[in-house]
Amino acid sequence: MKKFSTLVLTLGMLMAVSSQVEAKGCIKGAAVGAVAGHVAHHHGVLGAAAGCAVGHHEANKKQANDDNKAAQKH
């Protein structure tokens, strides 16, 4: 029952946040995270959530770096 409660809570939080977040980097990160989570004792959903967050963060960093490079050229 504890696993089910944790899963429901996690999915609820993801659904609340997912409507506010752009998908940049999320799909790729989620795929990698899901595979890694599945290999690490069948935690694919948690791995996908974490991978999505990390992928989105990395995409934002790349976008900021690209914006800075473009601003320096002009």
C-alpha positions in Angstrom: 0.0 0.0 0.0 2.9 2.4 0.7 4.3 1.9 -2.8 0.9 2.7 -4.3 0.5 5.8 -2.2 3.9 7.0 -3.2 3.2 6.3 -6.9 -0.1 8.2 -6.7 1.5 11.2 -5.0 4.3 11.2 -7.5 2.1 11.0 -10.5 -0.2 13.8 -9.1 2.8 16.1 -8.6 4.1 15.3 -12.1 0.7 16.1 -13.6 0.5 19.4 -11.8 4.0 20.4 -12.9 3.8 19.0 -16.4 1.2 21.6 -17.5 3.6 24.4 -16.6 6.8 23.0 -18.1 8.0 23.1 -21.7 9.0 19.8 -23.2 12.5 20.9 -24.2 14.9 18.0 -23.2 12.2 16.2 -21.3 11.4 13.4 -23.8 15.1 12.4 -24.3 15.8 12.7 -20.5 12.6 10.7 -19.7 13.6 7.9 -22.0 17.1 7.6 -20.6 15.8 7.9 -17.0 13.1 5.3 -17.6 15.6 2.8 -18.9 18.0 3.5 -16.0 15.3 3.3 -13.5 14.0 0.1 -14.8 17.4 -1.5 -14.7 17.8 -0.2 -11.1 15.2 -2.4 -9.5 12.2 -1.5 -11.6 11.8 2.2 -10.8 11.0 3.2 -14.4 8.4 5.9 -13.6 10.7 7.6 -11.0 13.6 7.4 -13.4 11.5 8.9 -16.2 10.4 11.8 -13.9 14.0 12.5 -12.8 15.3 12.2 -16.4 12.7 14.6 -17.6 13.7 17.2 -14.9 17.4 16.7 -15.7 16.9 16.9 -19.5 14.8 20.0 -19.2 17.5 21.6 -16.9 20.2 20.8 -19.4 18.2 22.1 -22.4 17.7 25.4 -20.5 21.5 25.6 -19.8 22.2 25.0 -23.5 19.7 27.6 -24.6 21.2 30.2 -22.2 24.7 29.5 -23.5 23.5 29.8 -27.1 21.8 33.1 -26.3 24.9 34.4 -24.7 27.0 33.4 -27.7 24.6 35.1 -30.1 24.5 38.3 -28.0 28.3 38.5 -28.0 28.5 38.2 -31.8 26.3 41.2 -32.4 
